Amino acid sequence: MLDIDTALIPVTKAYLPPLDDYVGYLSGIWERGWVTNNGPLVCELEEKLKAYFDIPFVFVLSSGTVALQIAIKALNIQNEVITTPFSYVATTSSIAWQGATPIFADIDPDTLVLDPQQIEAAITDQTTAIVATHIYGYPCDVDAIEAIAKKHKLSVLYDAAHAFGVQHRGKSLFQYGDISIASFHATKIFHTIEGGAIMTSNPELAEKVSYLRNFGHHGEDQFQGIGINGNCSELHAAMGLSILPHVEEFISQRNQISQWYDQFLLEIPHIRRPQIPAQTEYNYAYYPVIFNSEKQLLAVITALNTQNIFSRRYFYPCLSTLNYVQPRPVPIAEDISRRILCLPMYQTLSYSEVAHICQVIQDALG
Ligand SMILES: *Cc1c(COP(=O)(O)O)cnc(C)c1O
């Protein structure tokens, strides 16, 4: 028990691949002297991801946030955008950053993704798009969203930052919508330290993205239109290539950890788990729990901290409280975001550590 009591348990730990694997890629970079601007390792990573997700176009970029911004531009999203108040701030801020207006619809209290009825209720003649998050990697109601989008001629952009490796109805969750974006930030299940990606099956959108991510360059001295620098460096791509072969193994390790949590937490009253939608092979990116009250949540955080265990209030505060958005009632999202907590989740978390975390939670709830 001694070392467990003193060891710090963070909410997440960035995986670092065997150093030799990374150095192997670095040697190639040093030989070529090609460090960025769509280099061979970026292209190799893009090809591997296309095959892995079975998606015709994958662009590896400098961050998930830049991916969102480029996707919003590529889709020509303007005016009002229906989006979720229960996500990371980048979902909302990217919409506002592009000069569009985020309009929040409320979430489903069980799956925590956008409620299609609430989406439809928020549509006006100014609406151009739906930007929905597969929060924690839980699939949105993709069929309902597609039907609404068709009916009202809206674009669909999925913030799939958490969805690496999630399969929904037998295919990658990245295959849904006009565009999906991923984040490859170090805290995510697959990472390039900093990075992100745009995925689409639409060749016209892909062509726009290819210009947008590279300053609008069309050859050396011509420009197709406005653009930004979304380039991923070769050193970042090397990290992704070193990690990619391990992802399946991570997912099964996380599945095991998640089952240990389930086993202990089922015994504790006052806690409920969000529901993963049917026909989903989950990636176990997060382990969120919902308490009966914020008071219980705060008591648990304090108790865990005393034991050097760190959870995170993903996702709090509710994005409807941001000072640059229009107020709109989203009572379910506001309530859930006050009561939800993500427990530590990373591959090397041990059975005894999970048992210890759950014991501390149980004691805190009395
Ligand atoms: C991490 C994250 C982003 C932003 O990705 P970065 O790579 O950190 O820029 C966007 N949306 C969600 C839901 C995220 O969790």
The ligand as a MOL file (V3000), in Angstrom:
LIG
                    3D

  0  0  0     0  0            999 V3000
M  V30 BEGIN CTAB
M  V30 COUNTS 15 15 0 0 0
M  V30 BEGIN ATOM
M  V30 1 C -8.6980 18.5820 -27.5000 0
M  V30 2 C -9.9420 19.0540 -28.1310 0
M  V30 3 C -9.9620 19.9870 -29.1890 0
M  V30 4 C -8.7480 20.7710 -29.6030 0
M  V30 5 O -7.7010 20.0270 -30.0460 0
M  V30 6 P -6.2080 20.5930 -29.9690 0
M  V30 7 O -5.4430 19.5520 -30.7370 0
M  V30 8 O -5.8310 20.6370 -28.5120 0
M  V30 9 O -6.1820 21.9260 -30.5970 0
M  V30 10 C -11.1640 20.2660 -29.8100 0
M  V30 11 N -12.3200 19.7110 -29.4000 0
M  V30 12 C -12.3510 18.8470 -28.3600 0
M  V30 13 C -13.6690 18.2460 -27.9780 0
M  V30 14 C -11.1770 18.5080 -27.6760 0
M  V30 15 O -11.2200 17.6930 -26.6210 0
M  V30 END ATOM
M  V30 BEGIN BOND
M  V30 1 1 1 2
M  V30 2 1 2 3
M  V30 3 2 2 14
M  V30 4 1 3 4
M  V30 5 2 3 10
M  V30 6 1 4 5
M  V30 7 1 5 6
M  V30 8 2 6 7
M  V30 9 1 6 8
M  V30 10 1 6 9
M  V30 11 1 10 11
M  V30 12 2 11 12
M  V30 13 1 12 13
M  V30 14 1 12 14
M  V30 15 1 14 15
M  V30 END BOND
M  V30 END CTAB
M  END
